Amino acid sequence: MRIRYLSNTEEILEASRLLVRDPEQMRGQWRTLCPQAKSLAMEIGCGKGRFIGEMARKDPDTLYLGVEKFSTILARSIMNNEAEEELPQNLRLIRSDALDLDEAFADGELDRLYLNFSDPWPKDRHAKRRLTSDRFLPLYARWLKPGGELHFKTDNDGLFPWSVESLLANGWKILFQTDDWHACPEQKDDVMTEYEIQFSAAGKKIHKLTAVYAGSDDKVL
């Protein structure tokens, strides 16, 4: 992914009304940011913020958190969402690497977690960096409440089956999976990411799954 540098990135972050600057201080207290919220959802790798922003506008009863580790990309997400006529009260953004978030969430605090078009890290020696590897899955299992859902979408034909195997090997249960999400009736109500719009327009099929953590002894579909 090519990142176009913004010279005023830090100024945008400093002035943002959406940015949570000390996420570890919010551990167990996230819903105080939006007292009317009935659930808490997070997207890791929110990019320019289309998905997380649209989800927040579509579902005002959920507090949505968008996580992005690259400052320039996060600044674009801030600009895109703060440019809207009405700033969503149920949206917050976090600058962080996923591995650094463990101190920011109490066990069972999340209702849903979204991984959309994550970097596939195609070389075998980089497999641990994939967001569906056993380096990350135990974190998600702790953050999500019992029955809390992990939603994963990708266009990558190699990453998807690898991720299914990784989830099953780490105690997750697959509730739903498809190799052609846009052919499914459920997709009509879904919010698409920037990448998803591009890939779909180019004719690429989108892989999608939903999983829940079921414990180390439950590894079956």
URZIRA-V547890 format. One record per run of one state. SS is the DSSP state (H for helix, E for strand, L for the rest). FROM is the first residue (numbers start at 1). TO is the last residue. If there is no record, write none. Layout:
BEGIN
ss->SS from->FROM to->TO
ss->SS from->FROM to->TO
END
This chain:
BEGIN
ss->L from->1 to->8
ss->H from->9 to->15
ss->L from->16 to->18
ss->E from->19 to->20
ss->L from->21 to->22
ss->H from->23 to->26
ss->L from->27 to->29
ss->H from->30 to->34
ss->L from->35 to->38
ss->E from->39 to->44
ss->L from->45 to->49
ss->H from->50 to->58
ss->L from->59 to->61
ss->E from->62 to->68
ss->L from->69 to->70
ss->H from->71 to->82
ss->L from->83 to->90
ss->E from->91 to->95
ss->L from->96 to->97
ss->H from->98 to->104
ss->L from->105 to->109
ss->E from->110 to->116
ss->L from->117 to->123
ss->H from->124 to->129
ss->L from->130 to->136
ss->H from->137 to->143
ss->E from->144 to->154
ss->L from->155 to->156
ss->H from->157 to->169
ss->L from->170 to->171
ss->E from->172 to->178
ss->L from->179 to->180
ss->H from->181 to->183
ss->L from->184 to->184
ss->H from->185 to->189
ss->L from->190 to->193
ss->H from->194 to->201
ss->L from->202 to->206
ss->E from->207 to->213
ss->L from->214 to->221
END
